[in-house]
């Protein structure tokens, strides 16, 4: 088991969250927000363009995603902030128990 990797049960919805900031460290609503899902070998599985429906506050986004298979995954939040790309990635593990 790798330390620091969050583990979830297969079939459970996982709330994926991110907060975007400007250069001064203030939360900001970016444009072109996309949630990307990769498998453990970095093969892209999905691109999920997001709307304000998943915006929970200034710069705050969440998406409930259900992983239907076991394995390691990487999710990536991508957005444009003042014409500059911004992203955040995290690796998670999904197991059947």
Residue, then its C-alpha position, 0 to 999 in steps of 0.5 A: x500500500x502506498x502511503x498518502x493515497x486515499x482508498x475508496x470502495x468500488x461503486x461508491x460515489x467519490x466527491x472530488x473537490x478543488x479550489x482555484x486561486x489567482x496569483x495573489x492567493x484569492x479564490x477565483x472562478x476560472x473559465x473552461x473547468x474540466x475534470x479529467x479521469x485517468x487510469x493508473x497508467x495515465x490513459x485518459x478515461x474521461x473529460x468532464x467539462x463542468x458548469x456552474x452546477x458543480x460550483x459551490x462557492x467562489x473558486x470552489x468546485x465539486x463533482x461526485x464521480x462513481x468508479x465502477x472498476x478497481x485499480x488506481x486512478x488519477x483525477x485532474x482538475x483543469x481550468x483557465x485563470x486569466x488565460x493561464x492554465x491551472x491544474x491539480x492532480x491526485x491519485x486514488x485507489x479503488x478496491x472491492x471489499 
